[in-house]
Amino acid sequence: MISPESPPLEGRPTAWQRGLRFGVWVVLALALGSSALLWQKLDNIQTQLARQSSEAGLSASQALVTARQAQEVAVDSAAKVALFDQRLAEVALQRSQLEELMQSLSRARDENLLVDMESALALAQQQAQLTGSTEPIVLTLQAVDVRLTRAAQPRLARVQRAVAKDLARIKGMTLTDTPALLVKMDELALLIDDLPLANAPPPKVLDKPTLARTPTEAVVQWGERLVQSVKTALKDLVRVSRINDPQAALLSPEQSFFVRENLKLRVLNARLGLLARQVDAVRADLKLSAATIGRYFDPGARSTQTALALVKHMQAEFGAFEQPRVDETLAALAAAAAGH
């Protein structure tokens, strides 16, 4: 057993050395542990960095893919926008063409409407002139007014106003009585053969024979008749009458025949003119007929006065006669067709 006072044995470490050695080993252990921890942490960091790098690469590739897809979508959208613009331009062009076509159809429809109405009015006017009735024109104007109302075109308002004016004017017209005028012309034609000429001798008045009651009265009556016949013969030698036209005084029997026939032809022409609604021709024939009657026939005779009265009555009828016309409506239709 060694005592405490004995010196340490050579070759054996001391406590301080052991402590130092233990401290060194502890430091080394700590250093190794720290190194291991640092290495592990560094490895973790590297692993995390590698993972993050791979994730970043993946994200970058995905972003690149997304960018490419976005670029493709943008290109596709640009193409679609261009196509849409093209389609829009085509639609706009088609719309303008359609509007132009509609306007053209509307103009053509309006022109056809105007031509149709003008033809109908012209035909109705001819029918009214031939029949002497305003009914064809009135019915046609009413139909035209209905068609204009349905069309509802502002540029046809002038035509509609003209139709209203013509319709009101024609409804207020007083027409001649054609059958009555024809009867009067027939009466005048029948009177012509009975009209006495202006140079014709007055008709002889024959005394009615009376029955003699006695022979003396018979002798007296015979003497009176003889005296009367002598007076008549003397009066026939010199006859005084008033003749206004010298030609009537020199009219021969043959000429008087032609005068009557010409007068009949005048009346017949007036009758035909009345049927044909040739008012001016009828007026001219009636005027010549009145002049012929007043020139060549006896104005004091009752038949002559009756004939002149018939002619004057017919002249008065035709003096106020007016053909039913729609000139204002036709002028408005022509102006509308011309675009005014």
TAJOVEN-V76968 format. One record per residue. PSI is psi in degrees with one decimal (NA if undefined). BURIAL is # if it has 9 or more other ideal C-beta (glycine too) atoms within 8 Angstrom, else .. Layout:
psi = [PSI,PSI]
burial = [BURIAL,BURIAL]
This chain:
psi = [132.1,142.7,160.0,-23.1,-9.5,140.9,151.8,151.3,140.4,139.1,-10.4,133.0,151.2,173.0,-36.5,-39.8,-37.8,-39.4,-40.7,-40.8,-39.4,-39.5,-39.4,-42.1,-35.0,-44.4,-42.9,-40.8,-43.0,-41.7,-42.7,-41.6,-43.3,-42.3,-42.4,-42.9,-44.6,-41.6,-42.4,-42.7,-41.5,-39.3,-40.2,-42.1,-44.1,-41.9,-43.9,-41.1,-40.4,-42.1,-43.9,-37.1,-42.0,-39.1,-40.1,-40.5,-42.1,-42.8,-39.0,-42.1,-40.3,-40.7,-38.7,-42.9,-43.6,-40.2,-42.4,-42.8,-41.5,-39.4,-42.9,-42.1,-40.5,-43.8,-43.7,-41.6,-40.3,-40.8,-41.7,-39.4,-42.9,-43.5,-39.1,-42.0,-40.9,-45.4,-39.4,-40.8,-40.7,-41.9,-41.2,-40.7,-44.8,-37.0,-44.2,-40.8,-39.5,-42.2,-41.9,-40.4,-41.9,-41.9,-40.7,-43.5,-38.2,-42.7,-42.3,-40.1,-42.5,-40.5,-42.9,-38.2,-43.4,-43.9,-41.7,-45.2,-38.8,-42.5,-42.3,-40.5,-39.9,-42.3,-42.2,-35.9,-40.7,-42.3,-39.1,-37.1,-34.2,-38.1,-17.7,16.8,144.0,-3.0,-43.3,-42.3,-41.0,-46.2,-40.6,-41.9,-39.1,-41.4,-40.2,-40.4,-40.1,-42.8,-37.8,-37.5,-40.4,-36.3,-38.4,48.3,126.7,-34.5,-8.8,7.8,-36.0,-39.5,-40.6,-37.3,-40.1,-38.3,-42.8,-40.2,-47.9,-38.0,-43.6,-38.7,-42.6,-35.3,-28.0,2.8,147.6,118.2,157.6,151.3,94.9,-47.0,-40.3,-39.2,-38.2,-38.6,-42.1,-38.4,-38.6,-40.9,-41.2,-41.0,-35.5,-27.3,-18.5,-42.1,-23.1,-1.0,126.2,138.5,156.7,-29.1,9.6,142.8,151.0,150.4,140.7,136.7,115.1,129.9,141.5,126.8,137.5,144.2,127.7,132.3,-33.5,162.0,-33.3,-42.3,-34.9,-41.7,-40.7,-43.1,-39.9,-39.8,-39.3,-40.2,-37.8,-45.2,-40.3,-40.3,-36.8,-41.9,-41.7,-41.8,-39.4,-37.6,-33.4,-22.4,-38.9,116.2,128.5,121.4,157.5,120.4,119.8,-36.7,124.8,-32.0,-32.4,-31.8,-30.2,13.6,125.2,166.1,-39.4,-42.1,-36.4,-33.9,-45.6,-32.1,-45.5,-42.3,-40.8,-37.8,-39.8,-40.7,-36.6,-45.0,-39.4,-41.1,-39.8,-38.1,-45.5,-39.8,-35.9,-42.3,-34.2,0.2,36.3,85.1,-42.5,-40.3,-39.4,-42.9,-42.6,-43.1,-39.7,-37.5,-44.1,-35.7,-43.8,-40.2,-39.9,-42.9,-43.4,-24.4,-44.7,-10.5,157.1,115.8,-17.8,-11.0,145.4,-40.0,-38.2,-43.1,-38.7,-42.7,-43.7,-37.1,-39.7,-44.4,-44.0,-36.9,-43.3,-37.0,-38.5,-38.5,-43.9,-15.4,-35.8,7.5,137.9,127.8,134.1,115.3,156.9,48.2,-38.3,-40.7,-41.9,-38.9,-40.6,-38.6,-42.3,-41.2,-40.0,-38.2,-32.2,-8.0,14.4,NA]
burial = [.,.,.,.,.,.,.,.,.,.,.,.,.,.,.,.,.,#,.,.,#,.,.,.,.,.,.,.,.,.,.,.,.,.,.,.,.,.,.,.,.,.,.,.,.,.,.,.,.,.,.,.,.,.,.,.,.,.,.,.,.,.,.,.,.,.,.,.,.,.,.,.,.,.,.,.,.,.,.,.,.,.,.,.,.,.,.,.,.,.,.,.,.,.,.,.,.,.,.,.,.,.,.,.,.,.,.,.,.,#,#,.,#,#,#,.,#,#,.,#,#,#,#,#,#,.,#,#,#,.,.,#,.,#,.,#,#,#,#,#,#,#,#,#,#,.,#,#,.,.,#,.,.,.,.,#,.,#,#,#,#,#,#,#,#,#,#,.,.,#,.,.,#,.,#,.,.,#,.,.,#,#,.,#,#,#,#,#,#,.,#,#,.,.,#,#,#,#,#,.,.,.,.,.,.,.,.,.,.,.,.,.,.,.,.,.,#,#,.,.,#,.,.,.,#,.,.,#,.,.,.,#,.,.,.,.,.,.,.,.,.,.,#,.,#,.,.,#,#,.,#,.,.,.,.,#,.,.,#,#,.,#,#,#,.,#,#,#,#,#,#,.,#,#,.,.,#,.,#,.,#,#,#,.,#,#,#,#,#,#,.,#,#,#,#,#,#,#,#,.,#,.,#,#,#,#,#,#,.,#,#,#,#,#,#,.,#,#,.,.,#,.,.,#,.,#,.,#,#,#,#,#,#,#,#,#,#,.,.,.]
